[in-house]
Amino acid sequence: MFYEEGCQGRVLVGNLPPDVRRRLSALPGEWLEFDQPAGAIVVRHVQPTAAPTLPTIAAELVRMLGEIPVELHAGIDGGELFVHTEDTPHLVRIRVARGGGVRLDWAQPGFDTGRRRPYTSAEPTPIEGVYCRLNGTVTLAAGDPAAAARQLQKTADTYEGLYPEGDFAASAESGSVRVALRDVNLDPRLLVAQLDTLATRGSLRGTIDVSSFDDRRPDDRFRILFQDGKAWLQEPYFWPESPTP
């Protein structure tokens, strides 16, 4: 999942008395407002550009929850707001539990239990190719390992990306080909297509981690995994208690 910039999400506060709904609707705010028909705290359609994102949203949320009398908190269904901070590359989840408890979690992306799906060349990748940063190692068997390594190296060396830094090394070793990538600016679709063409069927093994040179938000990343003779596209999970939905 790739979260939108700024803030997204909602918090359901239940069926409140008319006077409480009126108070919530009248509260001033830069990021959040009360949606009476939905019975929810939601993100405003017009969002500010100057206010610091996380502290402003957290303060507005707590203020709105504070307008709900304690005896009505049992009816708060809860919800989640996802916030990109503007000054540091963080994604933060503000979770309101049933009953009104509030918790903040900073995303810690990982792939161990992230959802994966079969990779297909027709499916667009989440990051535009010219901005992609590739890291990882892939091995494969090929009919002519030396020629395959040369072709892969040529593909990387002639790619007209935007960021010349990085190291791509394709080598023939013991009858197979090894590709090592460190901060390489290369379209992963192009590389995977080349690997698939050159590899003996079912021989590809390894991972390619893809992030972005353009914007280093924690959710701007995915992984291409070669396992059991198949290629998979895997998105990270962010929160320790569950995989990415």
C-alpha positions as CSV (number, residue, x, y, z in Angstrom):
1,M,0.0,0.0,0.0
2,F,1.2,3.5,-0.9
3,Y,-0.2,6.1,1.4
4,E,-1.2,9.5,0.1
5,E,0.8,12.6,1.1
6,G,-0.4,14.7,4.0
7,C,-3.0,12.9,5.9
8,Q,-5.7,10.3,5.2
9,G,-8.2,8.2,7.2
10,R,-11.1,8.8,9.5
11,V,-12.2,8.1,13.1
12,L,-15.8,7.0,13.8
13,V,-17.2,8.5,16.9
14,G,-20.6,6.9,17.0
15,N,-24.1,8.3,17.4
16,L,-23.7,11.5,19.4
17,P,-26.4,13.8,20.9
18,P,-27.3,16.8,18.7
19,D,-25.5,19.3,21.0
20,V,-22.2,17.4,20.9
21,R,-22.4,17.1,17.1
22,R,-23.0,20.9,16.9
23,R,-19.9,21.6,19.1
24,L,-17.8,19.3,17.0
25,S,-18.9,20.9,13.8
26,A,-18.2,24.3,15.1
27,L,-14.6,23.6,16.2
28,P,-12.0,25.4,14.1
29,G,-9.3,23.4,12.5
30,E,-6.7,23.3,9.8
31,W,-6.6,19.5,9.0
32,L,-9.6,17.8,10.6
33,E,-13.3,18.4,10.7
34,F,-16.5,16.6,11.9
35,D,-18.6,15.0,9.3
36,Q,-22.1,14.9,10.8
37,P,-23.8,12.5,8.3
38,A,-20.9,10.0,8.7
39,G,-20.5,10.5,12.4
40,A,-16.8,10.7,11.9
41,I,-13.7,12.9,12.3
42,V,-12.3,13.3,8.8
43,V,-9.6,15.1,6.9
44,R,-10.6,18.4,5.4
45,H,-10.8,18.6,1.6
46,V,-8.7,21.8,1.6
47,Q,-5.5,21.3,3.6
48,P,-3.0,23.8,4.8
49,T,0.6,24.1,3.7
50,A,2.2,26.0,6.6
51,A,1.1,24.2,9.8
52,P,3.4,21.4,11.0
53,T,1.6,18.2,10.0
54,L,1.9,15.7,12.9
55,P,1.5,18.0,15.9
56,T,-1.3,20.0,14.4
57,I,-3.3,16.9,13.4
58,A,-2.7,15.2,16.8
59,A,-3.8,18.3,18.7
60,E,-6.9,18.7,16.6
61,L,-7.9,15.1,17.1
62,V,-7.4,15.2,20.9
63,R,-9.4,18.4,21.1
64,M,-12.3,16.9,19.1
65,L,-12.3,13.7,21.2
66,G,-12.2,15.9,24.3
67,E,-15.5,17.5,23.3
68,I,-17.2,14.2,23.6
69,P,-18.3,13.6,27.2
70,V,-16.6,10.7,29.0
71,E,-19.8,8.8,29.5
72,L,-20.2,8.7,25.7
73,H,-16.7,7.3,25.0
74,A,-17.9,3.7,25.0
75,G,-19.7,4.5,21.8
76,I,-16.6,5.7,20.0
77,D,-15.8,3.0,17.3
78,G,-12.4,4.4,16.6
79,G,-10.3,4.5,13.4
80,E,-6.9,5.5,12.0
81,L,-5.2,8.5,10.6
82,F,-2.0,8.1,8.5
83,V,0.3,11.1,8.5
84,H,3.3,11.9,6.4
85,T,5.6,14.3,8.3
86,E,6.9,17.1,6.1
87,D,10.3,17.7,7.7
88,T,11.5,14.1,8.2
89,P,10.8,11.0,6.1
90,H,8.3,9.4,8.5
91,L,4.9,7.9,8.1
92,V,2.9,8.0,11.4
93,R,-0.3,6.1,12.3
94,I,-2.6,7.8,14.8
95,R,-4.9,5.0,16.0
96,V,-8.0,5.7,18.0
97,A,-9.2,2.5,19.7
98,R,-12.8,1.6,20.5
99,G,-13.6,3.7,23.6
100,G,-11.4,6.6,22.6
101,G,-7.8,5.6,23.5
102,V,-5.2,7.2,21.3
103,R,-1.9,5.7,20.2
104,L,0.9,6.9,17.8
105,D,3.1,4.5,15.9
106,W,6.0,5.3,13.6
107,A,6.2,3.1,10.5
108,Q,9.0,0.6,10.4
109,P,8.8,-1.0,7.0
110,G,9.8,-4.6,6.7
111,F,9.2,-7.4,4.2
112,D,9.3,-10.6,6.4
113,T,5.5,-10.9,6.5
114,G,4.5,-8.3,3.8
115,R,1.8,-9.3,1.3
116,R,3.1,-10.5,-2.0
117,R,1.6,-11.3,-5.4
118,P,2.9,-12.7,-8.7
119,Y,4.9,-10.3,-10.6
120,T,3.6,-9.5,-14.1
121,S,5.3,-7.3,-16.7
122,A,2.0,-5.7,-17.6
123,E,1.4,-4.4,-14.0
124,P,2.8,-0.9,-13.4
125,T,5.3,-0.6,-10.6
126,P,4.5,1.8,-7.7
127,I,7.5,4.0,-8.5
128,E,8.3,5.4,-11.9
129,G,11.3,3.7,-13.4
130,V,13.6,6.7,-13.8
131,Y,13.4,7.4,-10.0
132,C,14.0,3.8,-8.9
133,R,16.9,2.9,-6.6
134,L,17.7,-0.8,-6.7
135,N,19.6,-2.9,-4.1
136,G,20.0,-6.6,-3.8
137,T,21.5,-9.7,-5.3
138,V,20.2,-12.1,-7.9
139,T,21.7,-15.4,-9.3
140,L,20.7,-17.3,-12.3
141,A,21.7,-20.2,-14.6
142,A,22.2,-19.4,-18.3
143,G,23.3,-21.2,-21.4
144,D,26.2,-18.9,-21.8
145,P,26.9,-17.3,-18.3
146,A,29.7,-15.0,-19.6
147,A,27.5,-13.6,-22.4
148,A,24.5,-13.2,-20.1
149,A,26.6,-11.3,-17.6
150,R,27.9,-9.0,-20.4
151,Q,24.3,-8.4,-21.6
152,L,23.0,-7.5,-18.1
153,Q,26.0,-5.2,-17.5
154,K,25.3,-3.4,-20.8
155,T,21.6,-3.0,-19.9
156,A,22.6,-1.3,-16.7
157,D,25.4,0.8,-18.1
158,T,23.3,2.2,-21.0
159,Y,20.2,3.0,-19.1
160,E,19.5,6.7,-19.2
161,G,18.4,7.3,-15.6
162,L,18.4,10.5,-13.6
163,Y,20.9,9.5,-10.9
164,P,24.4,8.2,-12.1
165,E,25.6,7.0,-8.7
166,G,25.4,3.4,-7.7
167,D,27.1,0.1,-8.5
168,F,25.8,-2.6,-10.8
169,A,28.0,-5.7,-11.1
170,A,27.1,-8.7,-13.3
171,S,29.6,-11.6,-13.3
172,A,29.9,-15.2,-14.4
173,E,30.8,-17.5,-11.5
174,S,31.1,-21.3,-11.5
175,G,28.7,-21.7,-14.5
176,S,26.1,-19.2,-13.2
177,V,25.6,-15.5,-13.2
178,R,25.6,-13.2,-10.2
179,V,24.1,-9.7,-10.2
180,A,24.9,-7.4,-7.3
181,L,23.1,-4.0,-7.1
182,R,23.9,-1.1,-4.7
183,D,21.9,2.1,-5.1
184,V,21.5,1.5,-8.8
185,N,19.2,3.8,-10.8
186,L,17.5,1.4,-13.2
187,D,13.9,0.6,-14.2
188,P,13.2,-2.7,-12.4
189,R,10.8,-3.8,-15.2
190,L,13.6,-3.6,-17.7
191,L,15.9,-5.5,-15.5
192,V,13.4,-8.3,-14.7
193,A,12.5,-8.6,-18.4
194,Q,16.2,-9.1,-19.2
195,L,16.8,-11.6,-16.3
196,D,13.8,-13.6,-17.4
197,T,15.0,-13.7,-21.0
198,L,18.5,-14.8,-20.1
199,A,17.8,-17.2,-17.2
200,T,17.3,-20.9,-17.6
201,R,13.7,-21.6,-16.6
202,G,13.3,-21.8,-12.8
203,S,16.8,-20.8,-12.0
204,L,16.3,-17.2,-10.8
205,R,17.0,-16.7,-7.1
206,G,17.3,-13.6,-4.9
207,T,15.7,-10.2,-4.2
208,I,15.7,-6.7,-5.6
209,D,14.7,-4.0,-3.1
210,V,13.2,-1.0,-4.9
211,S,13.0,2.5,-3.3
212,S,13.0,6.0,-4.7
213,F,15.7,8.5,-5.3
214,D,13.1,11.2,-5.7
215,D,11.3,11.0,-2.4
216,R,12.4,8.8,0.5
217,R,9.2,8.3,2.4
218,P,9.1,5.0,4.1
219,D,6.2,3.7,2.0
220,D,8.0,4.4,-1.3
221,R,9.5,1.0,-1.6
222,F,8.7,-2.6,-2.7
223,R,10.6,-5.8,-3.3
224,I,10.9,-8.1,-6.3
225,L,11.5,-11.6,-5.0
226,F,12.7,-14.6,-7.1
227,Q,11.7,-17.8,-5.3
228,D,10.6,-21.3,-6.3
229,G,11.0,-20.5,-10.0
230,K,8.6,-17.5,-9.8
231,A,8.9,-13.8,-9.6
232,W,6.9,-12.0,-6.9
233,L,6.1,-8.4,-6.1
234,Q,6.1,-7.8,-2.4
235,E,5.0,-4.6,-0.6
236,P,6.3,-3.9,2.9
237,Y,4.3,-4.0,6.1
238,F,4.6,-1.0,8.4
239,W,3.1,-1.8,11.8
240,P,4.5,-4.7,13.9
241,E,1.2,-6.3,14.8
242,S,-0.1,-7.0,11.3
243,P,1.0,-7.2,7.6
244,T,0.1,-4.5,5.2
245,P,-3.6,-4.9,4.2
